[in-house]
């Protein structure tokens, strides 16, 4: 019971981080889930609570969603996330996670030093969506990678968070269909998923309150720093 309460508290903190930065919560929560419920149930459980957490962010910022880039991102993200979900149990997820972390850290360094300057384009959205979807299906979450794609669009903070969350809902929903058909989930799965989802909604509200107080430039700096920290976590922990 104590472990489950810790998961609920962890879901609140993860949602507060995601609600303020648009990503990061899943990767903070995944190691705790692995320890308490095991890797087989951790990834599907994480997927369910991410749907709720992202859903809360999308609903709270509905008018800010930029639908064109979201749909372009999802054109490749949905089918490839389902492909990744079919394969996630048979691949070395630790290695894949470290590779994703290295790619994100490289992106942050190059962008911070001015060596790259992504211009919004269909190609970036479609290719970025496909890579994000595939890796999300394989390791449970590739939120920072998707965040990097939407960050390149230069959207206002609330529009960035809402658009990234909307894309994530569809992607995680597709993965859930695959997980439900291929994995035998235990009897405690759904009660725990519901409890953590409620905590995610509360945490999302707390994170949204923080966004409103941050200037745009400060917000983007915060997102880049958090991207770097999450990337280092992925490389070290796997």
Number of C-alpha atoms within 10 A of each C-alpha: 6 7 13 15 13 15 22 21 17 23 33 27 22 26 38 28 23 27 32 28 27 30 31 26 27 26 21 20 19 21 15 17 23 15 11 14 18 12 17 15 19 20 27 25 25 23 27 20 25 27 22 23 33 30 23 25 29 24 14 15 18 16 11 18 21 16 13 11 21 22 18 20 30 25 15 21 32 24 16 25 31 25 19 21 27 17 14 21 16 8 12 12 16 15 14 17 25 19 16 23 26 17 14 24 23 14 18 20 14 13 15 14 9 9 9 12 11 12 10 15 12 13 11 19 25 21 18 22 29 22 19 30 35 26 25 29 32 28 26 28 27 25 24 29 26 27 26 19 23 26 22 17 16 14 15 14 22 25 19 22 28 28 27 28 31 24 27 34 20 20 28 29 18 22 29 22 13 18 23 11 9 11 12 10 14 9 8 9 14 13 10 16 20 16 17 28 25 18 24 33 23 18 25 29 19 18 23 23 13 15 17 13 9 14 10 15 11 9 19 17 12 14 22 22 14 18 25 20 14 21 26 17 16 23 19 12 10 18
